[in-house]
């Protein structure tokens, strides 16, 4: 079972790197369902949703990540970008501030592309 999970993750990562975000989602979703506490896999899945413009599922997975790992700075930044694309700039500002505080990088306070 562990081998299948590793194979699916590798496939999902390959799809993501090739910018086949829908393929990445298809490969990663079963892993996240099987191991919901795996923050790294869930973050890659959230990124794939974000890049596929599937913003509501991206947001839902980012909420799960931040519940499990509130100091995951990239998840805060991706949440900010997701909320900005959903026209929720006020909520996004909080996540940008947290990401900047966690990394010490004040440039994260400005809206930018990922």
FIKOLZA-1660 file (N, C-alpha, C; in steps of 0.1 Angstrom, whole numbers, plus 5000, padded with zeros to 4 digits):
% residues 114
   i   px   py   pz ch aa at
   1 5008 4988 5000  A  X  N
   1 5000 5000 5000  A  X CA
   1 5009 5013 5000  A  X  C
   2 5019 5012 5008  A  X  N
   2 5029 5024 5008  A  X CA
   2 5035 5026 4995  A  X  C
   3 5038 5015 4988  A  X  N
   3 5044 5017 4974  A  X CA
   3 5034 5024 4964  A  X  C
   4 5021 5020 4965  A  X  N
   4 5011 5026 4957  A  X CA
   4 5010 5041 4960  A  X  C
   5 5010 5044 4973  A  X  N
   5 5009 5058 4976  A  X CA
   5 5021 5066 4971  A  X  C
   6 5033 5061 4973  A  X  N
   6 5045 5067 4968  A  X CA
   6 5045 5069 4952  A  X  C
   7 5040 5059 4946  A  X  N
   7 5039 5059 4931  A  X CA
   7 5029 5070 4927  A  X  C
   8 5017 5070 4934  A  X  N
   8 5007 5080 4930  A  X CA
   8 5012 5095 4933  A  X  C
   9 5019 5096 4944  A  X  N
   9 5025 5109 4948  A  X CA
   9 5035 5113 4937  A  X  C
  10 5044 5104 4933  A  X  N
  10 5054 5107 4923  A  X CA
  10 5047 5111 4910  A  X  C
  11 5036 5104 4906  A  X  N
  11 5029 5107 4894  A  X CA
  11 5022 5121 4895  A  X  C
  12 5016 5124 4907  A  X  N
  12 5010 5137 4909  A  X CA
  12 5020 5148 4908  A  X  C
  13 5032 5146 4914  A  X  N
  13 5043 5156 4913  A  X CA
  13 5047 5158 4899  A  X  C
  14 5049 5147 4891  A  X  N
  14 5053 5148 4877  A  X CA
  14 5042 5156 4869  A  X  C
  15 5030 5153 4871  A  X  N
  15 5019 5160 4864  A  X CA
  15 5020 5175 4868  A  X  C
  16 5022 5178 4881  A  X  N
  16 5023 5192 4885  A  X CA
  16 5034 5199 4878  A  X  C
  17 5046 5193 4878  A  X  N
  17 5058 5199 4872  A  X CA
  17 5055 5201 4857  A  X  C
  18 5047 5192 4850  A  X  N
  18 5044 5194 4836  A  X CA
  18 5033 5203 4834  A  X  C
  19 5028 5209 4844  A  X  N
  19 5016 5218 4844  A  X CA
  19 5003 5212 4840  A  X  C
  20 5002 5199 4842  A  X  N
  20 4990 5191 4840  A  X CA
  20 4983 5191 4854  A  X  C
  21 4977 5202 4858  A  X  N
  21 4972 5203 4871  A  X CA
  21 4960 5194 4874  A  X  C
  22 4952 5192 4864  A  X  N
  22 4941 5183 4865  A  X CA
  22 4945 5169 4867  A  X  C
  23 4956 5165 4860  A  X  N
  23 4962 5152 4862  A  X CA
  23 4967 5150 4876  A  X  C
  24 4974 5161 4881  A  X  N
  24 4979 5161 4894  A  X CA
  24 4968 5159 4905  A  X  C
  25 4957 5166 4903  A  X  N
  25 4946 5165 4912  A  X CA
  25 4941 5150 4912  A  X  C
  26 4939 5144 4901  A  X  N
  26 4934 5131 4900  A  X CA
  26 4944 5121 4907  A  X  C
  27 4957 5123 4906  A  X  N
  27 4966 5114 4912  A  X CA
  27 4968 5116 4927  A  X  C
  28 4966 5129 4931  A  X  N
  28 4969 5132 4946  A  X CA
  28 4956 5131 4954  A  X  C
  29 4945 5133 4949  A  X  N
  29 4932 5132 4957  A  X CA
  29 4931 5119 4965  A  X  C
  30 4933 5108 4959  A  X  N
  30 4931 5095 4967  A  X CA
  30 4941 5094 4978  A  X  C
  31 4953 5100 4976  A  X  N
  31 4963 5099 4987  A  X CA
  31 4959 5108 4999  A  X  C
  32 4954 5120 4996  A  X  N
  32 4949 5129 5006  A  X CA
  32 4937 5123 5014  A  X  C
  33 4928 5116 5006  A  X  N
  33 4917 5110 5013  A  X CA
  33 4921 5098 5022  A  X  C
  34 4932 5091 5018  A  X  N
  34 4937 5080 5026  A  X CA
  34 4945 5085 5038  A  X  C
  35 4953 5096 5036  A  X  N
  35 4962 5101 5046  A  X CA
  35 4959 5116 5048  A  X  C
  36 4948 5119 5054  A  X  N
  36 4944 5134 5055  A  X CA
  36 4954 5142 5063  A  X  C
  37 4962 5137 5072  A  X  N
  37 4972 5144 5079  A  X CA
  37 4985 5148 5072  A  X  C
  38 4986 5142 5060  A  X  N
  38 4999 5145 5052  A  X CA
  38 4998 5159 5046  A  X  C
  39 5004 5168 5053  A  X  N
  39 5004 5182 5050  A  X CA
  39 5010 5185 5036  A  X  C
  40 5021 5178 5034  A  X  N
  40 5029 5180 5021  A  X CA
  40 5021 5177 5009  A  X  C
  41 5014 5165 5009  A  X  N
  41 5006 5161 4998  A  X CA
  41 4994 5170 4996  A  X  C
  42 4988 5173 5007  A  X  N
  42 4976 5182 5007  A  X CA
  42 4980 5196 5001  A  X  C
  43 4992 5201 5005  A  X  N
  43 4996 5213 4999  A  X CA
  43 4998 5213 4984  A  X  C
  44 5004 5202 4980  A  X  N
  44 5006 5200 4965  A  X CA
  44 4992 5200 4958  A  X  C
  45 4983 5193 4964  A  X  N
  45 4970 5192 4959  A  X CA
  45 4963 5206 4959  A  X  C
  46 4964 5213 4969  A  X  N
  46 4959 5227 4970  A  X CA
  46 4965 5236 4959  A  X  C
  47 4978 5234 4957  A  X  N
  47 4985 5242 4946  A  X CA
  47 4979 5238 4932  A  X  C
  48 4977 5225 4930  A  X  N
  48 4971 5220 4917  A  X CA
  48 4957 5226 4915  A  X  C
  49 4949 5226 4926  A  X  N
  49 4936 5232 4925  A  X CA
  49 4937 5247 4922  A  X  C
  50 4946 5254 4928  A  X  N
  50 4948 5268 4926  A  X CA
  50 4952 5271 4911  A  X  C
  51 4961 5264 4906  A  X  N
  51 4966 5266 4893  A  X CA
  51 4956 5261 4882  A  X  C
  52 4946 5253 4886  A  X  N
  52 4935 5249 4878  A  X CA
  52 4923 5259 4879  A  X  C
  53 4925 5269 4887  A  X  N
  53 4914 5279 4889  A  X CA
  53 4902 5273 4896  A  X  C
  54 4904 5262 4903  A  X  N
  54 4894 5256 4912  A  X CA
  54 4896 5261 4926  A  X  C
  55 4892 5273 4928  A  X  N
  55 4896 5281 4940  A  X CA
  55 4889 5276 4953  A  X  C
  56 4876 5272 4952  A  X  N
  56 4869 5267 4964  A  X CA
  56 4876 5255 4969  A  X  C
  57 4879 5244 4961  A  X  N
  57 4886 5233 4967  A  X CA
  57 4900 5236 4972  A  X  C
  58 4907 5246 4965  A  X  N
  58 4920 5250 4970  A  X CA
  58 4918 5256 4984  A  X  C
  59 4908 5265 4985  A  X  N
  59 4906 5271 4998  A  X CA
  59 4903 5260 5009  A  X  C
  60 4895 5251 5006  A  X  N
  60 4891 5241 5015  A  X CA
  60 4903 5233 5020  A  X  C
  61 4912 5229 5011  A  X  N
  61 4924 5222 5015  A  X CA
  61 4934 5230 5022  A  X  C
  62 4934 5243 5019  A  X  N
  62 4943 5252 5026  A  X CA
  62 4938 5254 5041  A  X  C
  63 4925 5255 5043  A  X  N
  63 4920 5255 5056  A  X CA
  63 4924 5243 5064  A  X  C
  64 4923 5231 5058  A  X  N
  64 4927 5219 5065  A  X CA
  64 4942 5219 5068  A  X  C
  65 4950 5224 5059  A  X  N
  65 4965 5225 5061  A  X CA
  65 4967 5234 5073  A  X  C
  66 4961 5246 5073  A  X  N
  66 4964 5256 5083  A  X CA
  66 4959 5252 5097  A  X  C
  67 4948 5244 5097  A  X  N
  67 4944 5238 5109  A  X CA
  67 4954 5228 5115  A  X  C
  68 4961 5221 5106  A  X  N
  68 4971 5211 5111  A  X CA
  68 4984 5217 5113  A  X  C
  69 4988 5227 5105  A  X  N
  69 5001 5233 5105  A  X CA
  69 5000 5248 5104  A  X  C
  70 4996 5255 5114  A  X  N
  70 4994 5269 5114  A  X CA
  70 5006 5278 5110  A  X  C
  71 5018 5272 5111  A  X  N
  71 5030 5279 5108  A  X CA
  71 5036 5276 5094  A  X  C
  72 5028 5270 5086  A  X  N
  72 5031 5267 5072  A  X CA
  72 5030 5280 5064  A  X  C
  73 5041 5287 5062  A  X  N
  73 5041 5300 5056  A  X CA
  73 5036 5300 5042  A  X  C
  74 5040 5290 5034  A  X  N
  74 5036 5289 5020  A  X CA
  74 5021 5287 5019  A  X  C
  75 5015 5280 5028  A  X  N
  75 5000 5278 5028  A  X CA
  75 4993 5291 5031  A  X  C
  76 4999 5299 5040  A  X  N
  76 4993 5312 5042  A  X CA
  76 4994 5321 5030  A  X  C
  77 5005 5321 5023  A  X  N
  77 5007 5329 5011  A  X CA
  77 4997 5324 5000  A  X  C
  78 4996 5311 4998  A  X  N
  78 4987 5305 4988  A  X CA
  78 4972 5308 4992  A  X  C
  79 4969 5308 5005  A  X  N
  79 4956 5311 5009  A  X CA
  79 4953 5326 5005  A  X  C
  80 4963 5335 5008  A  X  N
  80 4961 5349 5004  A  X CA
  80 4958 5350 4989  A  X  C
  81 4966 5344 4981  A  X  N
  81 4964 5345 4966  A  X CA
  81 4950 5339 4962  A  X  C
  82 4946 5328 4969  A  X  N
  82 4933 5322 4966  A  X CA
  82 4922 5331 4969  A  X  C
  83 4923 5337 4981  A  X  N
  83 4913 5347 4985  A  X CA
  83 4912 5359 4977  A  X  C
  84 4924 5364 4972  A  X  N
  84 4924 5375 4963  A  X CA
  84 4917 5372 4950  A  X  C
  85 4919 5360 4945  A  X  N
  85 4913 5356 4933  A  X CA
  85 4898 5354 4934  A  X  C
  86 4894 5352 4947  A  X  N
  86 4880 5351 4950  A  X CA
  86 4874 5364 4954  A  X  C
  87 4881 5375 4952  A  X  N
  87 4877 5389 4955  A  X CA
  87 4874 5391 4970  A  X  C
  88 4883 5385 4978  A  X  N
  88 4881 5386 4993  A  X CA
  88 4895 5391 4998  A  X  C
  89 4898 5403 4994  A  X  N
  89 4911 5409 4997  A  X CA
  89 4913 5412 5012  A  X  C
  90 4902 5415 5019  A  X  N
  90 4904 5418 5033  A  X CA
  90 4908 5406 5041  A  X  C
  91 4903 5394 5037  A  X  N
  91 4907 5382 5044  A  X CA
  91 4921 5378 5039  A  X  C
  92 4924 5381 5027  A  X  N
  92 4937 5377 5022  A  X CA
  92 4948 5385 5029  A  X  C
  93 4946 5397 5033  A  X  N
  93 4956 5405 5039  A  X CA
  93 4961 5399 5052  A  X  C
  94 4952 5393 5060  A  X  N
  94 4956 5386 5072  A  X CA
  94 4966 5375 5069  A  X  C
  95 4964 5367 5059  A  X  N
  95 4973 5356 5055  A  X CA
  95 4986 5361 5050  A  X  C
  96 4986 5372 5042  A  X  N
  96 4998 5378 5038  A  X CA
  96 5007 5383 5050  A  X  C
  97 5000 5388 5059  A  X  N
  97 5007 5393 5071  A  X CA
  97 5013 5382 5079  A  X  C
  98 5006 5371 5080  A  X  N
  98 5011 5359 5088  A  X CA
  98 5023 5353 5080  A  X  C
  99 5022 5352 5067  A  X  N
  99 5033 5347 5059  A  X CA
  99 5045 5355 5060  A  X  C
 100 5044 5368 5060  A  X  N
 100 5055 5378 5061  A  X CA
 100 5061 5376 5075  A  X  C
 101 5053 5375 5085  A  X  N
 101 5058 5374 5099  A  X CA
 101 5066 5361 5101  A  X  C
 102 5060 5350 5095  A  X  N
 102 5067 5337 5096  A  X CA
 102 5080 5336 5089  A  X  C
 103 5081 5343 5078  A  X  N
 103 5093 5342 5070  A  X CA
 103 5103 5354 5072  A  X  C
 104 5098 5365 5077  A  X  N
 104 5106 5377 5078  A  X CA
 104 5107 5384 5065  A  X  C
 105 5099 5380 5055  A  X  N
 105 5100 5386 5042  A  X CA
 105 5088 5396 5040  A  X  C
 106 5091 5409 5041  A  X  N
 106 5081 5419 5040  A  X CA
 106 5075 5421 5026  A  X  C
 107 5083 5416 5016  A  X  N
 107 5078 5417 5003  A  X CA
 107 5065 5408 5001  A  X  C
 108 5062 5399 5009  A  X  N
 108 5050 5391 5009  A  X CA
 108 5038 5399 5012  A  X  C
 109 5039 5411 5017  A  X  N
 109 5028 5419 5021  A  X CA
 109 5021 5425 5008  A  X  C
 110 5029 5426 4997  A  X  N
 110 5024 5431 4985  A  X CA
 110 5018 5420 4977  A  X  C
 111 5007 5423 4970  A  X  N
 111 5000 5413 4961  A  X CA
 111 5009 5410 4950  A  X  C
 112 5011 5397 4947  A  X  N
 112 5020 5393 4936  A  X CA
 112 5015 5380 4931  A  X  C
 113 5020 5376 4919  A  X  N
 113 5017 5363 4914  A  X CA
 113 5026 5352 4920  A  X  C
 114 5020 5340 4921  A  X  N
 114 5028 5329 4925  A  X CA
 114 5034 5321 4914  A  X  C
% end
